[in-house]
């Protein structure tokens, strides 16, 4: 399912960016690239990636600024981030992990290794979703979701935005918004973030 996974590459090194972009596309990923954090933020207003690969040292906003923004955003916080950087000191890696990055790859690196890291992230991410869906839908039966509401719910859990859900289910955006409103009402959730947190509860007592 690589051809459905969207990766955003953020790096101001044009040669490296082109090399990575072509390689990621060659192995089957849907890859995009920009040369700055500002352009990445503009890109993500219309296109939410499934994973971000970012350099750290860039002009203007750097990779650390970027991941801080992502992790504080209610819509983007779940996106895994891989740092690509020449900063290989332990303190730099610790800083990256403390800010929430999934992996820290020091330049120069092997392309096969990078793809293995990406594949590993999505493998465990998908396994966790399967487990969470199994347990939580058993517990959420009391909410009496309709089949269509359950379908919308699954897509919400996978990080799809309303417009993407509408395209996937061949519905109007207005209808999707109605389904989301019903889900919020039935689960007594204030917003999408609270709803998604509820879905990740594994046991009733938590």
JOMOQUI-V342151 format. One record per residue. N is the residue number from 1. PHI is phi in whole degrees, 0 to 359 (999 if undefined). BURIAL is I if it has 9 or more other C-alpha atoms within 8 Angstrom, else O. Layout:
n->(N | N)
phi->(PHI | PHI)
burial->(BURIAL | BURIAL)
This chain:
n->(1 | 2 | 3 | 4 | 5 | 6 | 7 | 8 | 9 | 10 | 11 | 12 | 13 | 14 | 15 | 16 | 17 | 18 | 19 | 20 | 21 | 22 | 23 | 24 | 25 | 26 | 27 | 28 | 29 | 30 | 31 | 32 | 33 | 34 | 35 | 36 | 37 | 38 | 39 | 40 | 41 | 42 | 43 | 44 | 45 | 46 | 47 | 48 | 49 | 50 | 51 | 52 | 53 | 54 | 55 | 56 | 57 | 58 | 59 | 60 | 61 | 62 | 63 | 64 | 65 | 66 | 67 | 68 | 69 | 70 | 71 | 72 | 73 | 74 | 75 | 76 | 77 | 78 | 79 | 80 | 81 | 82 | 83 | 84 | 85 | 86 | 87 | 88 | 89 | 90 | 91 | 92 | 93 | 94 | 95 | 96 | 97 | 98 | 99 | 100 | 101 | 102 | 103 | 104 | 105 | 106 | 107 | 108 | 109 | 110 | 111 | 112 | 113 | 114 | 115 | 116 | 117 | 118 | 119 | 120 | 121 | 122 | 123 | 124 | 125 | 126 | 127 | 128 | 129 | 130 | 131 | 132 | 133 | 134 | 135 | 136 | 137 | 138 | 139 | 140 | 141 | 142 | 143 | 144 | 145 | 146 | 147 | 148 | 149 | 150 | 151 | 152 | 153 | 154 | 155 | 156 | 157 | 158 | 159 | 160 | 161 | 162 | 163 | 164 | 165 | 166 | 167 | 168 | 169 | 170 | 171 | 172 | 173 | 174 | 175 | 176 | 177 | 178 | 179 | 180 | 181 | 182 | 183 | 184 | 185 | 186 | 187 | 188 | 189 | 190 | 191 | 192 | 193 | 194 | 195 | 196 | 197 | 198 | 199 | 200 | 201 | 202 | 203 | 204 | 205 | 206)
phi->(999 | 301 | 291 | 251 | 267 | 260 | 242 | 253 | 256 | 238 | 199 | 270 | 271 | 302 | 295 | 295 | 298 | 294 | 299 | 295 | 301 | 295 | 291 | 298 | 291 | 297 | 276 | 114 | 277 | 271 | 243 | 230 | 215 | 221 | 258 | 207 | 296 | 301 | 290 | 295 | 295 | 294 | 302 | 284 | 291 | 243 | 226 | 267 | 283 | 273 | 203 | 239 | 246 | 227 | 288 | 260 | 275 | 219 | 293 | 75 | 292 | 257 | 298 | 294 | 300 | 298 | 290 | 298 | 298 | 298 | 287 | 265 | 265 | 297 | 266 | 259 | 301 | 280 | 290 | 290 | 237 | 249 | 267 | 248 | 199 | 273 | 279 | 257 | 294 | 302 | 297 | 290 | 294 | 298 | 300 | 298 | 294 | 296 | 277 | 112 | 287 | 277 | 208 | 229 | 249 | 270 | 284 | 284 | 226 | 266 | 298 | 297 | 294 | 299 | 295 | 297 | 296 | 299 | 300 | 295 | 301 | 286 | 298 | 288 | 296 | 292 | 297 | 295 | 297 | 298 | 295 | 297 | 297 | 299 | 290 | 287 | 289 | 295 | 281 | 268 | 301 | 295 | 278 | 56 | 291 | 284 | 305 | 293 | 296 | 296 | 297 | 297 | 299 | 298 | 293 | 299 | 297 | 278 | 93 | 286 | 275 | 305 | 296 | 292 | 296 | 301 | 293 | 293 | 260 | 58 | 243 | 283 | 299 | 298 | 294 | 298 | 299 | 294 | 296 | 297 | 298 | 295 | 297 | 296 | 293 | 293 | 262 | 56 | 259 | 283 | 203 | 298 | 296 | 297 | 298 | 294 | 296 | 299 | 293 | 270 | 286 | 271 | 230 | 299 | 281 | 276)
burial->(O | O | O | O | I | I | I | I | I | I | I | I | O | O | O | O | I | O | O | I | I | O | I | I | I | O | O | O | I | I | I | I | I | I | I | I | I | O | I | I | O | O | O | I | O | O | O | O | I | I | I | I | I | I | I | I | O | I | O | O | I | I | I | I | O | I | I | I | O | I | I | O | O | O | O | I | I | O | I | I | I | I | I | I | I | O | O | O | O | O | O | I | I | O | O | I | I | O | I | I | I | I | I | I | I | I | O | O | O | O | O | O | O | I | I | O | I | O | O | O | I | O | O | O | O | O | O | O | I | O | O | I | I | O | I | I | O | O | O | O | O | O | O | O | I | O | O | O | I | I | O | I | I | I | I | I | I | O | O | I | O | I | O | O | I | I | O | O | O | O | I | O | I | O | O | I | I | O | I | I | O | O | I | I | O | O | O | O | I | O | O | O | O | I | I | I | O | O | I | I | I | I | O | O | O | O)
